[in-house]
């Protein structure tokens, strides 16, 4: 009996579980969800006596695992019987980056196809374990078979518009590893700053890395305001090497992006001879697209870029080298003697062909160094360079065009995977680039479904999330915009296509909160907040529903403008709004408000719910049902709420049928005036009235739209009886010289016709 007691005590000391200890194993909450997983009642406990055994060649991964364990307060020493085994076996695991994870009472084994697969198995362990009071890390008994859906799973970070520390970059890479993202796309140069040391060109560090000041607020706001503070920085080559080594240890490939031929203003400021006009230039202080780009006519441009790429490729072992290629205006090229001569010499038909020549020349150089060119979908313009990979960001069209030419494509769509877009419509959100990409939309995205033609699917290499930093002025804000959208994206990129359970994803995300908190990751809770839908409209009435993901909390609301509290009306069914008001609502649990207060205003007038016909439908990205103009809901100044209708090269010509003749004393509508977004108010706004819908008489007109923002036009008229009201807003047309986007077509954005 004494011997048995001693043996039992030793087994406990070495982490072999008892029935009581089995209860300590946490339920699985993995993101991304594995291909196959089964769990049992066993538990494995990592203690100071746990051994980590790695097959030869995988010692760095063993050290990484030990480091993760030590971060949880457990230093491995005096190894006992229970152990974690890391090894590869391509006969057992057939898929690249795949792994099998077995967790039993005395042993954890990660068997993988390759070293990357071992890493992914380790990251799964990190999501499975939790700290006990022992101290120990408890793992649930499990058998997991897992491998990625897409070979390329990337995350982009722009450090040009705002600069981020090496410590933050490393933290970002750690987070990519946690969610099995295997490519870090590092956007290092742009108009607003050059962020990588190039020893041959020191002015890139002393000049191009700095700007005199930075815009305050959104670029659409006029006049532009600035902070008056010099801003900048760059990564030394030693720091670059440090980051690349850090990522490589986590089996993450780092893809550098050096922008060309456009987005080059910072570089031109340092070396003005590389531009068409020869300067002087100034590193951009605000956001946008600038006419000054690298000159395609002078060989000195290509000498410079090849020298830069030589140093870049020495630092980055990535097979992919990203050259941007996006948003390159050709205004300077069209008037540059050197560029005109280049076009003549090379028999190039137009400036698009000149861009293709530029990209092909750089592509050939990169290829000569054993690397591959990758660029945004504008590199399709004028013809695609042989072997180039396309990142399709402007929708699916670029992906289809590239795939039809048998080029590989990475799906990076702006609407679904740009994480600098707003993730909530609550007005309290800090200024963002624009758009609206809520968590559920990210989770619903499927690149294969978007591509459509199944013959093109073999050319879709994967997908990538983007984090542009124009409006990410702090590391905290960058993190806020990343989470939880990055984990949602990661699941779409890794897990099988059949994994489509958004409520279950939210549950797993919430279960990971202790882990994320420990990693100092603050997750936005916008997906948990109240939102609404317009169910229907009728004459003088709007019907809406309030909703949240499944929750134990209840919704309480007011319609009198007051802030809801624990005694406010309980929401049970859709609301009928029949008079102008502001609906406010909040979630309450145990009489305590849990999230921010929702509020939405409604303006009920004679036009609300009326029949409306348009002579021509909207033809921009801002489209929708005609009823958006008469649903009682005014569009916001962020124009991301799907309330605005946009018209290009056509007028708004609408007729509102009130159903019967009524006395009219006021008419109006809302128009956006943001020249920096190519949104122009109408040249004129005219109202006409009719009794029969055929013969119309002029009522009132205006050509005054003075506000930079929403022009809420309200025009009083002498009382007049009418059933039909015609609204004619004449499109401004071509954007005049001297304005942003000059020579292009302006957009007319309108919302909420008002009749009282």
Secondary structure, DSSP 4 states (H G I P E B T S, - for coil): -HHHHHHHHHHHHTT---HHHHTTPPPP--SSPPSEEEEEEEEEEE-TT-EEEE-TT-HHHHHHHHHHHHHTT----S--S-EEEEEE-TTT--STT-EEEEE-SSEEEEEESSHHHHHHHHHHHHHH-EEETTTEEEEEEEEEEE--S-SEEEEEEE-SSS---HHHHHHHHHHHHHTT--EEEEE-EETTEE-B--TT-THIIIIITEES--EES-TTSSS-EE----EE--B-HHHHHHHHHHHHHTT-EEEEEEEESSS-HHHHHH-GGGBSS-------SS-S--S--B-SS-HHHHHHHHHHHHHHHHH---SEEEEE--S---HHHHH-HHHHHHHHHTT--SHHHHHHHHHHHHHHHHHHTT-EEEEEGGGGTT-PPTT-EEEE-SSSHHHHHHHHTT--EEE--HHHHBTTEES---TTSPP-SEEE--HHHHHH--HHHHH--GGGGGGEEEEEEB---TT--SHHHHHHHHTTHHHHHHHHHHS-TT---HHHHHHHHHHTHHHHHHTT-----GGGS-EEEEEEEETTEEEEEEE-SS-S-EEEEESSSPPP-TTSEEP-SPEEE-SSEEEEEEEEETTEE-SPPEEEEE---TTTT-EEEESS---SSS---GGGGGSS-PPPTT--SS--EEEESS-EEEEEEEEEEEEEEEEEEEEEEBGGGTB---SEEEEEEESSSSS-EEEEEE-----SEEEEEEEEEEEEEEEEEEEEEE---BPPTTSTTTTSB-EEEEEEEEE-
